[in-house]
Amino acid sequence: MDLELRRAVPADFTALRAIAAAGGSPDGDDRYFAFVGSIGTLMVATVDRLVVGFAGVVPVRGSAMVSDLFVDPAHRAHGVGRRLLRSVLDDHASRLTFSSTHPAALRLYAEFGMVADERLVTMDGVAVGGSAPLMPGSWQHDRPEVIDHFRRSGAVITNHSVVRVGVGDVEVWRVDGHEPERALSDVIAAGAPGDRISLSMLESHPLVSWLQRQGFHETDHDIWCRTPSVTRTTMVSCVHRGLG
């Protein structure tokens, strides 16, 4: 198999969406792919000019976060993922990712120094309503380029939260600060009664037990993998599974 690696270009994005969907991630869109390529690195693997896989990394507080690693099912088990990872990680000693729970993926990440640490749990609950909709504020924390991407993707940015409000569903993409319960109480009260609210956080975070008391329950999980140089931050509670 004559495999070639190169940086992704917009003409590749249709193929990337199809490959990601085949890997169980139907959420990728052109804006997302362009953003990953603009602030980090987005590489594709091709065979006879056909895109058969891609990998992306974005910067997170001095580390490289693997945002994407997908290989077309027909080209798996041939070392494509390993070569893609090497191409995006060779210049970065400090690395992390929120991996799937697939044993092969976990073994591959471990080869690159990213050892499984703990679960990233996704929890769902329902809004109760009773207050005005969330109002935009002035984001008080780090990673402004990611927050700006979320804003362009339709999220409401408050001082301490990033929330995408859809029709019947609410996705919490970030909660930062020392009072996450207060920020999420505002989200729960601002949503239309009965709307589904979904958010993700590390399993050890105290917010998990608080959410359980509000009626939230676990619906999915990934695995946080990291090199020893990556440290936790107490300021971040809820994260975006792809961009951190």
GUBA-814503 format. One record per atom (N, C-alpha, C, O, CB): x, y, z; residue in one letter. Coordinates in steps of 0.05 Angstrom, whole numbers, padded with zeros to 5 digits, always signed. Glycine has a CB too. Example, Ala and Ser with C-alpha at 12.3 -4.5 7.8 and 13.67 -1.06 7.14 Angstrom:
! residues 2
+00264-00114+00156A/+00246-00090+00156A/+00264-00066+00156A/+00285-00066+00169A/+00226-00089+00181A/+00257-00045+00142S/+00273-00021+00143S/+00258+00001+00157S/+00268+00023+00161S/+00282-00012+00114S/
***
This chain:
! residues 244
+00017-00024+00000M/+00000+00000+00000M/+00018+00025+00000M/+00034+00029+00018M/-00019+00000+00025M/+00015+00042-00020D/+00031+00066-00023D/+00017+00089-00009D/-00001+00102-00020D/+00036+00073-00053D/+00024+00093+00016L/+00011+00112+00033L/+00026+00139+00033L/+00050+00139+00036L/+00008+00102+00062L/+00012+00161+00029E/+00024+00187+00030E/+00009+00204+00051E/-00015+00202+00054E/+00023+00201+00002E/+00024+00222+00064L/+00013+00240+00084L/+00016+00269+00074L/+00037+00276+00063L/+00025+00236+00111L/-00004+00285+00079R/-00002+00314+00073R/-00022+00329+00090R/-00039+00317+00103R/-00007+00319+00042R/-00019+00356+00090R/-00038+00372+00105R/-00065+00372+00090R/-00066+00371+00066R/-00028+00401+00108R/-00086+00373+00106A/-00113+00373+00095A/-00119+00400+00082A/-00109+00421+00090A/-00134+00367+00116A/-00135+00399+00061V/-00144+00423+00047V/-00175+00422+00046V/-00186+00400+00049V/-00132+00426+00018V/-00189+00445+00042P/-00218+00444+00042P/-00230+00423+00023P/-00252+00413+00029P/-00228+00471+00034P/-00217+00417+00001A/-00228+00397-00018A/-00230+00370-00005A/-00244+00352-00015A/-00212+00396-00043A/-00215+00365+00017D/-00216+00339+00031D/-00239+00336+00050D/-00245+00314+00059D/-00190+00335+00046D/-00252+00358+00057F/-00270+00358+00080F/-00294+00339+00076F/-00303+00326+00096F/-00281+00385+00085F/-00304+00336+00052T/-00326+00317+00047T/-00317+00289+00054T/-00332+00274+00067T/-00335+00318+00018T/-00293+00281+00046A/-00283+00255+00053A/-00279+00252+00083A/-00284+00230+00094A/-00256+00249+00038A/-00269+00273+00096L/-00265+00272+00125L/-00291+00267+00140L/-00292+00251+00159L/-00251+00297+00135L/-00312+00280+00131R/-00338+00276+00144R/-00347+00247+00141R/-00357+00236+00161R/-00359+00295+00131R/-00344+00236+00118A/-00352+00208+00113A/-00336+00189+00130A/-00347+00170+00142A/-00350+00201+00084A/-00310+00193+00132I/-00292+00175+00148I/-00299+00178+00177I/-00300+00158+00191I/-00262+00182+00143I/-00303+00202+00187A/-00310+00206+00215A/-00337+00193+00221A/-00340+00180+00242A/-00311+00236+00222A/-00357+00196+00203A/-00383+00184+00208A/-00381+00153+00209A/-00394+00140+00225A/-00402+00192+00186A/-00363+00142+00192A/-00359+00113+00193A/-00346+00104+00219A/-00349+00081+00227A/-00342+00104+00169A/-00332+00123+00232G/-00320+00117+00257G/-00337+00124+00281G/-00328+00123+00304G/-00294+00131+00260G/-00362+00130+00276G/-00381+00136+00298G/-00382+00165+00307G/-00392+00170+00329G/-00375+00119+00320G/-00371+00183+00291S/-00371+00212+00298S/-00383+00228+00276S/-00369+00237+00258S/-00342+00222+00304S/-00410+00232+00276P/-00423+00245+00254P/-00423+00276+00256P/-00436+00289+00240P/-00451+00236+00252P/-00409+00287+00276D/-00412+00316+00281D/-00392+00334+00267D/-00395+00358+00268D/-00409+00320+00310D/-00372+00323+00253G/-00353+00340+00240G/-00365+00356+00217G/-00382+00346+00202G/-00330+00323+00229G/-00357+00381+00215D/-00366+00397+00193D/-00343+00414+00182D/-00321+00414+00194D/-00390+00416+00201D/-00348+00428+00160D/-00326+00442+00147D/-00314+00463+00166D/-00290+00467+00166D/-00335+00456+00122D/-00331+00477+00181R/-00321+00498+00200R/-00302+00486+00220R/-00281+00497+00226R/-00344+00512+00214R/-00310+00463+00231Y/-00293+00449+00251Y/-00266+00441+00239Y/-00245+00446+00251Y/-00308+00424+00262Y/-00266+00428+00215F/-00241+00419+00203F/-00223+00443+00197F/-00199+00442+00202F/-00247+00403+00178F/-00235+00464+00186A/-00219+00488+00180A/-00207+00500+00205A/-00184+00509+00205A/-00236+00509+00166A/-00222+00499+00227F/-00212+00510+00252F/-00188+00494+00263F/-00168+00505+00271F/-00234+00511+00273F/-00191+00468+00264V/-00169+00450+00273V/-00144+00456+00257V/-00122+00458+00268V/-00177+00421+00272V/-00147+00457+00230G/-00124+00462+00213G/-00111+00490+00217G/-00088+00493+00212G/-00131+00459+00185G/-00128+00509+00226S/-00118+00537+00228S/-00102+00541+00254S/-00083+00556+00255S/-00141+00556+00227S/-00111+00528+00277I/-00097+00533+00302I/-00078+00510+00309I/-00061+00513+00327I/-00117+00537+00324I/-00081+00487+00296G/-00064+00465+00301G/-00054+00452+00276G/-00044+00466+00258G/-00079+00444+00318G/-00057+00426+00274T/-00049+00411+00250T/-00070+00391+00243T/-00080+00376+00260T/-00021+00397+00255T/-00077+00390+00217L/-00097+00370+00207L/-00084+00356+00183L/-00080+00369+00162L/-00124+00384+00200L/-00078+00331+00187M/-00064+00315+00166M/-00083+00294+00155M/-00100+00283+00169M/-00039+00302+00178M/-00079+00288+00129V/-00094+00266+00117V/-00074+00245+00106V/-00052+00252+00099V/-00112+00277+00094V/-00084+00221+00105A/-00069+00199+00093A/-00083+00191+00067A/-00108+00189+00067A/-00067+00174+00112A/-00068+00188+00046T/-00080+00181+00020T/-00068+00156+00008T/-00044+00151+00012T/-00078+00205+00000T/-00083+00141-00007V/-00074+00119-00023V/-00085+00123-00051V/-00109+00124-00055V/-00084+00091-00011V/-00067+00125-00070D/-00075+00131-00098D/-00092+00157-00099D/-00112+00158-00113D/-00090+00107-00110D/-00085+00177-00083R/-00098+00203-00081R/-00125+00201-00067R/-00139+00222-00066R/-00101+00214-00109R/-00133+00178-00058L/-00158+00175-00043L/-00153+00179-00013L/-00136+00165-00002L/-00172+00148-00049L/-00168+00197+00000V/-00164+00201+00028V/-00175+00177+00044V/-00198+00169+00040V/-00179+00227+00038V/-00158+00165+00060V/-00165+00141+00075V/-00164+00144+00105V/-00170+00126+00120V/-00147+00118+00066V/-00155+00168+00114G/-00154+00173+00143G/-00145+00201+00148G/-00134+00215+00131G/-00136+00153+00156G/-00149+00210+00173F/-00140+00237+00181F/-00135+00238+00211F/-00146+00223+00226F/-00160+00259+00172F/-00118+00257+00218A/-00112+00262+00246A/-00109+00292+00251A/-00099+00306+00233A/-00086+00247+00255A/-00118+00301+00274G/-00115+00330+00281G/-00105+00333+00309G/-00111+00317+00327G/-00142+00344+00277G/-00090+00355+00313V/-00083+00363+00340V/-00087+00393+00343V/-00084+00408+00324V/-00053+00356+00346V/-00095+00401+00368V/-00098+00429+00374V/-00082+00435+00400V/-00079+00417+00416V/-00128+00437+00378V/-00073+00460+00403P/-00058+00467+00428P/-00076+00471+00452P/-00097+00483+00450P/-00041+00492+00423P/-00067+00460+00475V/-00082+00463+00500V/-00061+00468+00522V/-00048+00450+00532V/-00099+00437+00507V/-00058+00493+00529R/-00040+00501+00551R/-00013+00489+00549R/-00003+00477+00568R/-00053+00493+00578R/+00000+00492+00526G/+00027+00482+00522G/+00029+00453+00514G/+00051+00443+00510G/+00042+00487+00546G/+00007+00439+00512S/+00007+00411+00504S/-00008+00408+00477S/-00021+00427+00468S/-00007+00393+00525S/-00004+00385+00464A/-00018+00379+00440A/-00040+00359+00446A/-00035+00338+00456A/+00001+00368+00418A/-00065+00367+00440M/-00088+00350+00444M/-00096+00337+00417M/-00101+00352+00398M/-00112+00365+00456M/-00097+00311+00417V/-00107+00297+00393V/-00137+00301+00392V/-00152+00289+00408V/-00099+00266+00393V/-00146+00316+00373S/-00174+00322+00370S/-00188+00301+00353S/-00212+00295+00357S/-00179+00349+00358S/-00174+00289+00334D/-00185+00270+00315D/-00165+00249+00307D/-00141+00255+00303D/-00197+00284+00290D/-00174+00225+00304L/-00158+00203+00292L/-00178+00183+00280L/-00190+00168+00295L/-00138+00190+00312L/-00181+00183+00254F/-00200+00166+00241F/-00188+00153+00216F/-00173+00167+00201F/-00226+00181+00234F/-00193+00128+00212V/-00184+00114+00189V/-00207+00100+00176V/-00224+00088+00190V/-00161+00093+00196V/-00209+00101+00150D/-00230+00087+00135D/-00230+00057+00142D/-00208+00045+00143D/-00227+00091+00105D/-00253+00045+00147P/-00254+00017+00156P/-00238-00002+00137P/-00227-00021+00147P/-00282+00008+00157P/-00238+00004+00111A/-00225-00014+00092A/-00194-00013+00094A/-00180-00029+00083A/-00233-00008+00064A/-00184+00008+00108H/-00155+00011+00110H/-00144+00010+00138H/-00122+00018+00144H/-00147+00038+00098H/-00160-00001+00156R/-00151-00004+00184R/-00132-00029+00186R/-00132-00046+00169R/-00175-00007+00203R/-00117-00029+00208A/-00099-00051+00214A/-00075-00052+00194A/-00064-00073+00190A/-00113-00078+00214A/-00069-00029+00182H/-00046-00028+00163H/-00026-00007+00172H/-00008+00001+00157H/-00056-00022+00135H/-00029+00004+00197G/-00010+00023+00206G/-00016+00052+00198G/+00000+00070+00203G/+00017+00017+00197G/-00040+00057+00187V/-00047+00084+00178V/-00049+00102+00202V/-00038+00125+00202V/-00073+00084+00162V/-00064+00094+00222G/-00067+00110+00246G/-00041+00117+00260G/-00037+00140+00269G/-00085+00097+00266G/-00023+00098+00261R/+00003+00102+00274R/+00019+00123+00259R/+00031+00141+00271R/+00019+00076+00275R/+00019+00122+00232R/+00034+00141+00217R/+00022+00169+00219R/+00036+00189+00220R/+00036+00133+00187R/-00005+00170+00219L/-00018+00196+00222L/-00011+00208+00249L/-00005+00232+00251L/-00048+00193+00220L/-00013+00192+00271L/-00006+00203+00297L/+00022+00213+00298L/+00028+00235+00309L/-00010+00182+00318L/+00041+00198+00287R/+00069+00207+00287R/+00072+00234+00273R/+00087+00251+00281R/+00087+00186+00274R/+00057+00237+00251S/+00059+00262+00235S/+00050+00287+00250S/+00060+00309+00246S/+00044+00259+00209S/+00030+00283+00268V/+00019+00307+00282V/+00032+00310+00310V/+00029+00331+00322V/-00011+00304+00285V/+00045+00289+00320L/+00055+00291+00348L/+00086+00292+00351L/+00095+00298+00372L/+00046+00267+00363L/+00100+00288+00329D/+00130+00286+00332D/+00142+00312+00343D/+00163+00310+00356D/+00142+00281+00305D/+00129+00335+00339D/+00141+00360+00349D/+00130+00367+00377D/+00136+00389+00387D/+00134+00382+00330D/+00115+00349+00390H/+00103+00355+00416H/+00109+00333+00436H/+00101+00310+00432H/+00072+00359+00412H/+00122+00340+00457A/+00129+00320+00478A/+00105+00317+00498A/+00101+00295+00509A/+00154+00328+00493A/+00090+00338+00502S/+00068+00338+00521S/+00042+00334+00506S/+00035+00350+00488S/+00067+00364+00538S/+00028+00311+00511R/+00006+00303+00494R/-00018+00293+00511R/-00015+00283+00533R/+00015+00281+00475R/-00042+00297+00500L/-00066+00286+00513L/-00087+00281+00492L/-00086+00291+00470L/-00076+00305+00535L/-00107+00266+00500T/-00131+00262+00483T/-00154+00251+00500T/-00149+00239+00521T/-00124+00243+00460T/-00178+00255+00490F/-00201+00241+00501F/-00207+00219+00482F/-00221+00223+00462F/-00226+00261+00505F/-00197+00195+00487S/-00199+00173+00468S/-00225+00158+00471S/-00239+00160+00491S/-00176+00154+00473S/-00231+00143+00449S/-00253+00124+00451S/-00243+00102+00470S/-00220+00101+00479S/-00260+00112+00423S/-00261+00084+00477T/-00254+00062+00495T/-00244+00037+00480T/-00240+00016+00492T/-00278+00055+00512T/-00240+00040+00454H/-00232+00017+00438H/-00204+00008+00447H/-00186+00025+00447H/-00233+00024+00408H/-00200-00017+00453P/-00173-00026+00463P/-00151-00020+00443P/-00129-00013+00452P/-00174-00056+00468P/-00155-00022+00417A/-00134-00017+00398A/-00126+00013+00398A/-00102+00019+00396A/-00143-00024+00369A/-00146+00031+00401A/-00140+00059+00403A/-00124+00065+00428A/-00105+00081+00427A/-00165+00076+00402A/-00131+00053+00450L/-00117+00058+00475L/-00088+00048+00474L/-00070+00061+00484L/-00131+00045+00499L/-00084+00025+00461R/-00057+00015+00458R/-00040+00033+00440R/-00016+00038+00446R/-00057-00014+00446R/-00052+00044+00419L/-00037+00061+00401L/-00030+00087+00416L/-00007+00096+00413L/-00054+00068+00376L/-00048+00099+00430Y/-00042+00123+00445Y/-00020+00118+00466Y/-00003+00135+00470Y/-00067+00135+00459Y/-00021+00095+00478A/+00000+00088+00498A/+00027+00087+00485A/+00047+00094+00497A/-00007+00062+00512A/+00029+00078+00460E/+00054+00077+00445E/+00066+00105+00443E/+00090+00108+00442E/+00050+00065+00417E/+00049+00125+00442F/+00058+00153+00440F/+00058+00167+00467F/+00059+00192+00468F/+00039+00168+00421F/+00059+00151+00488G/+00063+00162+00515G/+00037+00172+00529G/+00039+00181+00552G/+00081+00185+00514G/+00014+00169+00516M/-00011+00178+00527M/-00025+00155+00541M/-00038+00138+00528M/-00029+00191+00506M/-00021+00153+00567V/-00031+00130+00582V/-00059+00137+00593V/-00064+00159+00601V/-00012+00123+00605V/-00077+00117+00593A/-00104+00121+00603A/-00103+00130+00633A/-00090+00117+00649A/-00120+00095+00601A/-00117+00152+00639D/-00117+00163+00665D/-00144+00158+00679D/-00145+00144+00700D/-00111+00193+00664D/-00165+00170+00668E/-00192+00165+00680E/-00213+00171+00659E/-00207+00180+00637E/-00196+00184+00704E/-00238+00165+00666R/-00259+00167+00647R/-00268+00196+00644R/-00269+00211+00664R/-00283+00150+00655R/-00276+00204+00620L/-00290+00229+00615L/-00319+00221+00611L/-00326+00208+00591L/-00278+00244+00590L/-00336+00227+00630V/-00364+00218+00629V/-00382+00240+00616V/-00378+00264+00621V/-00374+00212+00657V/-00400+00231+00600T/-00421+00248+00589T/-00447+00243+00604T/-00455+00220+00607T/-00425+00243+00558T/-00459+00264+00614M/-00483+00262+00630M/-00506+00278+00617M/-00501+00299+00605M/-00478+00272+00658M/-00530+00267+00619D/-00554+00280+00608D/-00573+00285+00631D/-00576+00270+00650D/-00567+00263+00586D/-00587+00308+00628G/-00609+00315+00646G/-00629+00331+00631G/-00628+00333+00607G/-00598+00329+00671G/-00647+00344+00646V/-00668+00360+00633V/-00668+00388+00645V/-00663+00391+00669V/-00695+00346+00635V/-00675+00407+00629A/-00679+00434+00638A/-00705+00437+00653A/-00724+00422+00648A/-00678+00455+00614A/-00706+00455+00672V/-00730+00459+00688V/-00744+00485+00680V/-00768+00489+00686V/-00725+00459+00717V/-00729+00503+00667G/-00740+00529+00659G/-00745+00547+00683G/-00736+00541+00706G/-00766+00525+00645G/-00759+00569+00679G/-00765+00587+00700G/-00750+00613+00700G/-00757+00631+00716G/-00761+00573+00726G/-00730+00615+00683S/-00715+00640+00682S/-00711+00649+00653S/-00718+00634+00635S/-00687+00638+00696S/-00701+00673+00649A/-00696+00683+00622A/-00675+00667+00608A/-00658+00654+00621A/-00689+00713+00623A/-00674+00667+00582P/-00653+00653+00567P/-00625+00664+00575P/-00623+00686+00584P/-00657+00657+00537P/-00605+00647+00571L/-00578+00656+00576L/-00571+00680+00560L/-00577+00682+00536L/-00558+00633+00571L/-00557+00699+00573M/-00549+00723+00559M/-00519+00722+00555M/-00504+00714+00572M/-00557+00748+00575M/-00509+00731+00531P/-00480+00732+00526P/-00466+00749+00547P/-00477+00769+00556P/-00475+00742+00498P/-00442+00741+00554G/-00425+00756+00572G/-00398+00760+00561G/-00394+00758+00537G/-00424+00743+00600G/-00378+00764+00578S/-00350+00767+00570S/-00334+00744+00582S/-00330+00743+00606S/-00339+00795+00580S/-00325+00726+00565W/-00311+00702+00574W/-00287+00710+00591W/-00271+00727+00583W/-00302+00685+00550W/-00284+00698+00615Q/-00264+00706+00634Q/-00240+00687+00636Q/-00223+00690+00654Q/-00276+00709+00661Q/-00238+00668+00617H/-00217+00647+00621H/-00200+00645+00596H/-00199+00664+00579H/-00231+00621+00626H/-00186+00623+00593D/-00165+00620+00572D/-00177+00610+00546D/-00201+00606+00543D/-00143+00602+00582D/-00159+00605+00527R/-00165+00594+00500R/-00186+00610+00485R/-00206+00599+00476R/-00175+00565+00504R/-00181+00636+00482P/-00201+00653+00468P/-00206+00644+00439P/-00228+00649+00429P/-00191+00681+00468P/-00186+00632+00426E/-00190+00624+00398E/-00211+00602+00396E/-00227+00600+00377E/-00164+00616+00385E/-00211+00583+00416V/-00230+00562+00416V/-00258+00573+00423V/-00278+00565+00411V/-00222+00540+00437V/-00259+00591+00442I/-00284+00603+00449I/-00296+00618+00426I/-00320+00617+00421I/-00281+00622+00473I/-00279+00632+00410D/-00289+00646+00387D/-00300+00627+00366D/-00320+00633+00353D/-00267+00664+00375D/-00287+00604+00363H/-00298+00583+00345H/-00325+00574+00355H/-00343+00571+00338H/-00278+00559+00343H/-00328+00569+00380F/-00354+00561+00391F/-00375+00582+00386F/-00398+00576+00379F/-00352+00555+00421F/-00368+00608+00388R/-00386+00630+00383R/-00395+00629+00354R/-00419+00632+00348R/-00373+00657+00390R/-00376+00625+00336R/-00384+00624+00307R/-00400+00599+00301R/-00415+00599+00281R/-00358+00624+00290R/-00399+00579+00318S/-00414+00555+00314S/-00442+00557+00327S/-00457+00538+00327S/-00400+00531+00326S/-00448+00580+00337G/-00475+00585+00348G/-00479+00583+00377G/-00502+00585+00387G/-00494+00567+00335G/-00457+00580+00393A/-00460+00577+00422A/-00463+00604+00435A/-00455+00625+00424A/-00435+00563+00433A/-00477+00604+00458V/-00479+00628+00475V/-00455+00628+00494V/-00450+00608+00508V/-00506+00628+00491V/-00440+00649+00494I/-00416+00652+00511I/-00423+00670+00534I/-00428+00694+00530I/-00391+00663+00495I/-00423+00659+00559T/-00427+00676+00582T/-00399+00680+00595T/-00379+00674+00583T/-00446+00662+00603T/-00399+00691+00619N/-00373+00696+00633N/-00359+00670+00639N/-00334+00669+00638N/-00378+00711+00659N/-00374+00649+00644H/-00361+00624+00654H/-00371+00599+00640H/-00364+00576+00647H/-00366+00621+00683H/-00388+00601+00619S/-00399+00577+00606S/-00401+00582+00576S/-00403+00605+00567S/-00426+00570+00618S/-00401+00560+00561V/-00405+00560+00532V/-00427+00539+00527V/-00424+00516+00533V/-00378+00553+00516V/-00449+00549+00516V/-00473+00532+00514V/-00485+00534+00486V/-00491+00556+00477V/-00494+00540+00536V/-00490+00512+00474R/-00504+00512+00448R/-00532+00503+00453R/-00538+00481+00462R/-00490+00493+00427R/-00551+00521+00446V/-00579+00516+00451V/-00592+00508+00424V/-00593+00524+00406V/-00593+00541+00463V/-00602+00484+00422G/-00615+00474+00398G/-00645+00473+00402G/-00656+00485+00421G/-00604+00447+00390G/-00658+00458+00385V/-00687+00454+00387V/-00691+00429+00403V/-00689+00406+00393V/-00700+00452+00359V/-00699+00433+00429G/-00703+00410+00446G/-00679+00399+00460G/-00681+00380+00475G/-00716+00388+00431G/-00656+00410+00454D/-00631+00400+00467D/-00612+00423+00472D/-00611+00443+00457D/-00618+00378+00450D/-00596+00419+00492V/-00576+00439+00501V/-00549+00424+00505V/-00549+00404+00519V/-00585+00454+00527V/-00528+00434+00493E/-00501+00422+00497E/-00484+00442+00511E/-00480+00465+00502E/-00489+00414+00469E/-00472+00434+00534V/-00454+00451+00549V/-00426+00443+00540V/-00416+00421+00545V/-00457+00447+00580V/-00412+00462+00526W/-00386+00456+00515W/-00363+00464+00533W/-00341+00453+00530W/-00383+00471+00488W/-00367+00483+00551R/-00346+00490+00570R/-00360+00502+00595R/-00379+00517+00593R/-00326+00510+00558R/-00349+00496+00618V/-00354+00511+00643V/-00328+00514+00657V/-00315+00494+00664V/-00376+00496+00661V/-00320+00539+00662D/-00295+00545+00677D/-00302+00562+00701D/-00324+00573+00704D/-00275+00560+00658D/-00283+00563+00719G/-00286+00580+00743G/-00290+00564+00768G/-00291+00540+00768G/-00310+00599+00739G/-00292+00579+00791H/-00293+00566+00817H/-00321+00559+00825H/-00325+00546+00846H/-00281+00585+00837H/-00342+00567+00810E/-00369+00561+00818E/-00384+00548+00795E/-00403+00559+00784E/-00384+00587+00826E/-00376+00523+00787P/-00390+00510+00764P/-00419+00504+00770P/-00435+00504+00752P/-00375+00485+00757P/-00425+00498+00796E/-00453+00492+00802E/-00471+00516+00797E/-00494+00513+00787E/-00456+00484+00832E/-00461+00540+00802R/-00477+00564+00797R/-00481+00568+00767R/-00503+00574+00758R/-00463+00589+00809R/-00460+00564+00751A/-00462+00567+00722A/-00482+00547+00711A/-00498+00554+00694A/-00435+00563+00709A/-00481+00522+00720L/-00499+00502+00710L/-00527+00505+00720L/-00546+00498+00706L/-00489+00474+00717L/-00530+00515+00744S/-00557+00522+00753S/-00571+00542+00735S/-00595+00540+00730S/-00556+00533+00782S/-00555+00561+00725D/-00566+00581+00706D/-00574+00567+00680D/-00595+00574+00669D/-00545+00603+00701D/-00558+00548+00671V/-00565+00534+00646V/-00590+00517+00650V/-00608+00518+00633V/-00541+00515+00638V/-00593+00503+00672I/-00616+00486+00677I/-00641+00503+00679I/-00662+00495+00670I/-00612+00470+00703I/-00639+00527+00691A/-00662+00545+00694A/-00669+00560+00668A/-00692+00567+00664A/-00657+00564+00716A/-00649+00564+00651A/-00654+00579+00627A/-00666+00563+00604A/-00679+00574+00586A/-00628+00592+00617A/-00662+00537+00604G/-00672+00520+00583G/-00702+00517+00584G/-00714+00521+00605G/-00659+00493+00583G/-00714+00510+00561A/-00743+00505+00561A/-00748+00480+00577A/-00733+00460+00575A/-00753+00502+00532A/-00769+00479+00594P/-00775+00456+00610P/-00776+00430+00593P/-00790+00429+00573P/-00801+00459+00625P/-00760+00410+00602G/-00760+00385+00588G/-00738+00382+00567G/-00733+00360+00558G/-00785+00380+00575G/-00725+00404+00560D/-00703+00403+00540D/-00680+00385+00552D/-00674+00387+00576D/-00692+00431+00533D/-00668+00369+00535R/-00646+00352+00544R/-00621+00369+00545R/-00615+00384+00527R/-00642+00328+00524R/-00606+00366+00567I/-00580+00380+00571I/-00559+00358+00572I/-00561+00339+00587I/-00580+00397+00598I/-00537+00362+00557S/-00515+00343+00556S/-00489+00357+00561S/-00484+00379+00551S/-00514+00329+00528S/-00471+00345+00577L/-00446+00357+00583L/-00426+00335+00591L/-00434+00313+00599L/-00448+00377+00606L/-00400+00341+00589S/-00379+00321+00594S/-00358+00332+00614S/-00351+00356+00613S/-00365+00313+00568S/-00348+00315+00632M/-00328+00323+00651M/-00314+00298+00661M/-00323+00276+00658M/-00341+00338+00675M/-00290+00302+00674L/-00276+00280+00685L/-00292+00268+00708L/-00304+00282+00724L/-00248+00289+00695L/-00291+00241+00710E/-00307+00227+00729E/-00301+00234+00758E/-00319+00233+00775E/-00303+00197+00726E/-00276+00242+00764S/-00269+00249+00792S/-00278+00277+00800S/-00276+00284+00824S/-00239+00247+00795S/-00289+00293+00782H/-00296+00320+00789H/-00320+00320+00808H/-00340+00305+00803H/-00303+00336+00763H/-00320+00336+00829P/-00343+00338+00847P/-00369+00345+00834P/-00390+00340+00845P/-00337+00358+00869P/-00367+00357+00810L/-00392+00365+00796L/-00409+00341+00789L/-00433+00343+00786L/-00385+00381+00771L/-00396+00317+00785V/-00411+00293+00778V/-00433+00287+00799V/-00456+00283+00792V/-00392+00269+00775V/-00425+00287+00824S/-00445+00280+00845S/-00466+00302+00847S/-00489+00296+00853S/-00431+00276+00872S/-00458+00327+00843W/-00478+00349+00844W/-00498+00345+00821W/-00522+00348+00826W/-00464+00377+00841W/-00489+00338+00797L/-00507+00334+00775L/-00526+00310+00780L/-00549+00311+00773L/-00491+00329+00749L/-00515+00289+00792Q/-00532+00266+00799Q/-00555+00274+00817Q/-00577+00264+00815Q/-00516+00244+00812Q/-00549+00292+00836R/-00571+00302+00854R/-00591+00319+00839R/-00614+00322+00848R/-00559+00318+00876R/-00584+00329+00816Q/-00602+00345+00799Q/-00617+00327+00779Q/-00633+00337+00763Q/-00588+00367+00784Q/-00613+00301+00781G/-00627+00282+00764G/-00612+00275+00738G/-00623+00261+00721G/-00653+00293+00756G/-00587+00283+00735F/-00571+00276+00712F/-00561+00247+00715F/-00557+00237+00737F/-00547+00296+00708F/-00556+00234+00692H/-00546+00207+00692H/-00525+00204+00669H/-00526+00218+00649H/-00568+00187+00689H/-00507+00185+00673E/-00487+00180+00653E/-00498+00166+00628E/-00514+00147+00630E/-00464+00163+00664E/-00491+00176+00604T/-00500+00164+00579T/-00478+00154+00562T/-00483+00138+00543T/-00516+00185+00564T/-00453+00162+00567D/-00430+00154+00550D/-00405+00161+00565D/-00405+00175+00585D/-00431+00168+00522D/-00382+00150+00555H/-00357+00159+00567H/-00334+00154+00547H/-00336+00136+00530H/-00351+00144+00593H/-00314+00170+00549D/-00288+00167+00536D/-00267+00162+00557D/-00273+00161+00581D/-00282+00191+00517D/-00242+00160+00548I/-00220+00157+00566I/-00200+00180+00562I/-00191+00185+00540I/-00205+00129+00562I/-00193+00193+00584W/-00173+00214+00583W/-00146+00201+00584W/-00139+00187+00604W/-00176+00235+00607W/-00130+00205+00563C/-00103+00194+00561C/-00083+00218+00561C/-00089+00238+00548C/-00100+00176+00536C/-00060+00215+00574R/-00042+00237+00576R/-00014+00228+00581R/-00009+00206+00592R/-00051+00257+00597R/+00006+00245+00574T/+00033+00240+00582T/+00036+00252+00611T/+00019+00268+00619T/+00053+00254+00563T/+00056+00243+00626P/+00059+00253+00654P/+00062+00283+00656P/+00056+00294+00677P/+00082+00239+00667P/+00071+00296+00635S/+00075+00325+00636S/+00049+00341+00635S/+00050+00365+00641S/+00093+00333+00613S/+00027+00328+00628V/+00002+00342+00627V/-00011+00342+00655V/-00014+00321+00667V/-00018+00329+00607V/-00017+00365+00666T/-00028+00367+00693T/-00057+00376+00691T/-00066+00387+00671T/-00012+00387+00710T/-00071+00370+00713R/-00099+00378+00714R/-00102+00408+00721R/-00083+00419+00733R/-00114+00361+00736R/-00124+00419+00714T/-00130+00446+00723T/-00157+00446+00737T/-00177+00435+00727T/-00131+00466+00699T/-00158+00458+00760T/-00183+00458+00776T/-00203+00478+00766T/-00226+00478+00774T/-00177+00463+00805T/-00194+00496+00748M/-00212+00517+00738M/-00231+00507+00717M/-00252+00519+00712M/-00196+00539+00727M/-00225+00484+00703V/-00241+00474+00682V/-00259+00451+00692V/-00248+00432+00703V/-00224+00465+00657V/-00285+00454+00689S/-00303+00433+00698S/-00314+00417+00675S/-00309+00392+00673S/-00326+00445+00713S/-00328+00429+00656C/-00340+00416+00633C/-00323+00422+00608C/-00314+00444+00605C/-00369+00424+00629C/-00320+00402+00591V/-00303+00405+00567V/-00318+00395+00543V/-00337+00380+00544V/-00276+00391+00571V/-00308+00405+00520H/-00317+00395+00494H/-00300+00370+00488H/-00276+00370+00491H/-00313+00417+00471H/-00314+00348+00480R/-00300+00323+00477R/-00279+00323+00455R/-00259+00308+00455R/-00319+00300+00472R/-00283+00341+00435G/-00264+00342+00413G/-00242+00363+00417G/-00219+00358+00410G/-00278+00348+00388G/-00249+00386+00428L/-00230+00408+00430L/-00221+00415+00458L/-00205+00433+00462L/-00243+00433+00418L/-00232+00400+00478G/-00223+00404+00505G/-00237+00428+00518G/-00232+00433+00542G/-00194+00409+00506G/
***
